[in-house]
């Protein structure tokens, strides 16, 4: 089943800047698809269009058959999004995020409590559920926000640079959580400029640059298309690193 269908999406701002140029792609249900590209490539713009936050200049996008422009409220009921620059409320606890987010989406209290516990355990914050966010590390605060989306039990999740600024251990915990969600049948769209992240979590990758999709496919398929491969060899002794050649 197709979860996301994007056809010739383009976005040109009033100042003439073209952020997206004829982007087309399909994402199947239960797939983790990553937009990989440098800062300014158009990843966040595309995500905002899919999330009904920004109108495209042309083209269309459908989530589970619903048009993001013509049926925005239906689409919003199906999706959860973690923006790139999301800031946690210092006076909130992880449990506040995991419990109140599903309540705001209309879930009954008993189900919200059940989902909050599952979500916090999934992101390894159950033991810290009563701690205020201002006492938590950056990675723990980010996972607290993600727990709110998980507890909402939506089928389609979008995360914009979810591990930006996190240490290596926190990044891998987020990656593990995302892969566990895919196993449960969730569909995930991820943006990143981190090649290691794209390699570790993705079922398929779409590489974008200057608003255009350059290549798309599995990691193995993309590697096969690289015609020139280089290895840099440094000979001699590196100053201050005696014994390393």
Phi and psi in degrees as a GROMACS rama.xvg file:
@    title "Ramachandran Plot"
@    xaxis  label "Phi"
@    yaxis  label "Psi"
@TYPE xy
-81.7535  121.775  UNK-2
-87.2024  -38.9199  UNK-3
-134.623  131.064  UNK-4
-130.185  115.198  UNK-5
-113.579  125.949  UNK-6
-124.372  110.778  UNK-7
51.3398  42.5279  UNK-8
-70.4106  132.211  UNK-9
-136.381  150.554  UNK-10
-142.567  117.808  UNK-11
-122.063  124.946  UNK-12
-80.091  166.116  UNK-13
-61.5297  -25.5256  UNK-14
-82.8493  4.00161  UNK-15
92.6234  -4.80319  UNK-16
-72.0313  125.032  UNK-17
-95.1207  108.292  UNK-18
-86.1636  -33.535  UNK-19
-136.271  144.766  UNK-20
-137.737  99.7477  UNK-21
53.9598  56.6331  UNK-22
-86.4774  126.9  UNK-23
-132.093  139.451  UNK-24
-168.992  163.518  UNK-25
-131.907  140.952  UNK-26
-126.372  129.072  UNK-27
-87.2779  155.541  UNK-28
-59.9428  135.982  UNK-29
80.7572  18.2949  UNK-30
-113.082  145.97  UNK-31
-106.8  111.636  UNK-32
-111.105  130.523  UNK-33
-114.825  129.603  UNK-34
-89.4439  114.189  UNK-35
-111.121  128.805  UNK-36
179.131  167.379  UNK-37
-70.4963  167.499  UNK-38
-58.9287  136.092  UNK-39
86.327  6.38289  UNK-40
-76.4049  -17.8349  UNK-41
111.087  5.43878  UNK-42
-62.3787  -50.1962  UNK-43
-67.178  -37.015  UNK-44
-59.9733  -44.7832  UNK-45
-64.1381  -41.6343  UNK-46
-63.186  -40.8955  UNK-47
-66.3534  -34.901  UNK-48
-65.9293  -45.9283  UNK-49
-62.4786  -33.3171  UNK-50
-85.7329  8.25713  UNK-51
68.1781  19.7071  UNK-52
-92.9725  -14.394  UNK-53
-146.432  134.7  UNK-54
-83.2112  136.649  UNK-55
-76.2872  157.457  UNK-56
-80.563  -27.2217  UNK-57
-159.513  168.136  UNK-58
82.5838  -176.409  UNK-59
-148.124  159.349  UNK-60
-136.599  137.422  UNK-61
-125.989  133.434  UNK-62
-114.663  117.331  UNK-63
48.5668  40.6826  UNK-64
85.0094  0.55553  UNK-65
-104.551  130.397  UNK-66
-73.3706  127.514  UNK-67
-69.5852  -20.4968  UNK-68
-93.1738  -45.2849  UNK-69
-83.4994  -24.2229  UNK-70
-130.322  54.4492  UNK-71
-61.048  -38.5597  UNK-72
-68.3157  -38.6376  UNK-73
-62.3978  -40.8236  UNK-74
-64.876  -43.4315  UNK-75
-62.8233  -29.9549  UNK-76
-69.9769  -18.1585  UNK-77
-100.048  -12.6615  UNK-78
-118.738  160.154  UNK-79
-135.636  140.393  UNK-80
-134.419  139.118  UNK-81
-113.894  105.094  UNK-82
-64.9793  163.9  UNK-83
-65.3777  -44.0857  UNK-84
-103.412  29.3221  UNK-85
-62.7865  137.29  UNK-86
-118.846  127.93  UNK-87
-76.5145  149.226  UNK-88
-78.3155  123.07  UNK-89
-60.942  -29.6286  UNK-90
-87.6343  -0.146873  UNK-91
-89.4692  150.518  UNK-92
-101.375  163.6  UNK-93
-54.8425  -36.1022  UNK-94
-65.8769  -35.9736  UNK-95
-57.8862  -45.1109  UNK-96
-63.3452  -48.5316  UNK-97
-69.7565  -26.9317  UNK-98
-93.0301  -45.1054  UNK-99
-77.7164  -29.7433  UNK-100
-59.3919  -51.0246  UNK-101
-64.2567  -32.2626  UNK-102
-61.8939  -41.055  UNK-103
-63.9164  -24.1147  UNK-104
-91.1941  5.74729  UNK-105
97.8368  7.10145  UNK-106
-74.8642  144.285  UNK-107
-72.41  160.895  UNK-108
-62.6317  -42.3805  UNK-109
-63.2546  -43.3162  UNK-110
-67.3022  -37.6851  UNK-111
-63.5453  -40.7572  UNK-112
-64.1988  -43.0393  UNK-113
-63.0052  -45.2437  UNK-114
-68.3732  -34.7301  UNK-115
-62.0806  -42.8356  UNK-116
-64.0572  -44.6237  UNK-117
-61.8672  -43.8292  UNK-118
-65.9439  -43.0708  UNK-119
-67.6634  -34.3387  UNK-120
-70.0178  -34.5247  UNK-121
-64.7037  -36.1732  UNK-122
-98.7959  12.8676  UNK-123
59.194  45.8249  UNK-124
-124.209  9.30038  UNK-125
-60.5688  -40.921  UNK-126
-69.9518  -17.4838  UNK-127
-108.3  15.6154  UNK-128
-62.0192  -25.4183  UNK-129
-100.042  1.65422  UNK-130
-80.2563  139.114  UNK-131
-69.337  144.468  UNK-132
-61.8264  -28.9469  UNK-133
-67.8252  -12.9627  UNK-134
-95.5867  -3.50113  UNK-135
-95.72  162.587  UNK-136
-74.3934  168.157  UNK-137
-59.3135  -41.7908  UNK-138
-65.7694  -38.5619  UNK-139
-67.8749  -38.1375  UNK-140
-65.529  -40.9019  UNK-141
-63.4297  -41.4369  UNK-142
-68.3409  -28.8875  UNK-143
-63.4416  -42.6858  UNK-144
-64.981  -43.0443  UNK-145
-62.1616  -34.0446  UNK-146
-61.391  -33.0772  UNK-147
-64.1383  -37.775  UNK-148
-70.6616  -40.4118  UNK-149
-64.0725  -42.417  UNK-150
-67.0614  -23.3121  UNK-151
-70.3289  -15.0154  UNK-152
61.0147  38.372  UNK-153
-82.2936  158.209  UNK-154
-89.2174  -17.228  UNK-155
-128.827  114.971  UNK-156
-114.334  141.273  UNK-157
-127.193  127.972  UNK-158
-129.341  120.751  UNK-159
-98.6469  109.016  UNK-160
48.8501  57.2242  UNK-161
-65.9528  -22.2659  UNK-162
-109.937  13.3629  UNK-163
-59.6392  125.725  UNK-164
84.1563  0.0858139  UNK-165
-89.6102  154.177  UNK-166
-76.2427  171.59  UNK-167
-60.5661  -40.7304  UNK-168
-66.695  -44.7622  UNK-169
-63.9097  -39.9832  UNK-170
-58.8524  -46.08  UNK-171
-67.8602  -30.3938  UNK-172
-66.7136  -40.7306  UNK-173
-65.0042  -43.5377  UNK-174
-59.2164  -43.8829  UNK-175
-62.3414  -40.2817  UNK-176
-62.4062  -42.672  UNK-177
-63.9249  -42.6123  UNK-178
-66.5588  -34.9622  UNK-179
-64.3458  -36.8934  UNK-180
-67.1027  -37.671  UNK-181
-62.7611  -38.4175  UNK-182
-62.5364  -26.1523  UNK-183
-86.6848  1.74272  UNK-184
96.546  5.15259  UNK-185
-74.5496  149.02  UNK-186
-102.626  131.996  UNK-187
-130.18  132.058  UNK-188
-110.544  127.914  UNK-189
-126.88  139.569  UNK-190
-113.934  144.204  UNK-191
-162.501  156.143  UNK-192
-110.286  6.43674  UNK-193
-94.0861  110.974  UNK-194
-63.927  -36.8814  UNK-195
-62.6981  -42.0538  UNK-196
-61.5956  -46.75  UNK-197
-59.4304  -40.2256  UNK-198
-68.05  -37.3263  UNK-199
-76.9286  -34.2576  UNK-200
-110.758  -17.0873  UNK-201
-86.1664  143.474  UNK-202
-83.0159  -43.0191  UNK-203
-139.928  155.165  UNK-204
-127.256  136.58  UNK-205
-115.806  115.015  UNK-206
-88.4601  123.942  UNK-207
-120.38  147.993  UNK-208
-155.425  131.966  UNK-209
51.9683  40.1192  UNK-210
83.5346  1.7052  UNK-211
-121.489  147.465  UNK-212
-83.1184  120.136  UNK-213
-85.9011  -45.5268  UNK-214
-155.704  157.336  UNK-215
-147.519  145.124  UNK-216
153.792  -172.736  UNK-217
-71.9592  164.379  UNK-218
-57.2596  -43.7013  UNK-219
-62.5039  -42.1627  UNK-220
-64.9784  -40.8249  UNK-221
-66.5509  -40.5339  UNK-222
-62.4766  -35.0581  UNK-223
-65.7299  -24.8193  UNK-224
-85.9751  -5.6049  UNK-225
-79.9304  109.267  UNK-226
-83.0485  -30.287  UNK-227
-110.647  121.263  UNK-228
-121.565  132.388  UNK-229
-126.125  150.024  UNK-230
-130.02  127.583  UNK-231
-92.3551  124.485  UNK-232
-115.475  121.964  UNK-233
-104.44  120.586  UNK-234
-100.9  147.774  UNK-235
104.473  -176.743  UNK-236
-98.5343  132.556  UNK-237
-84.2357  126.082  UNK-238
-54.9686  129.311  UNK-239
84.2813  -6.28576  UNK-240
-126.266  50.8156  UNK-241
-58.0676  137.745  UNK-242
95.7984  -10.0438  UNK-243
-105.592  121.566  UNK-244
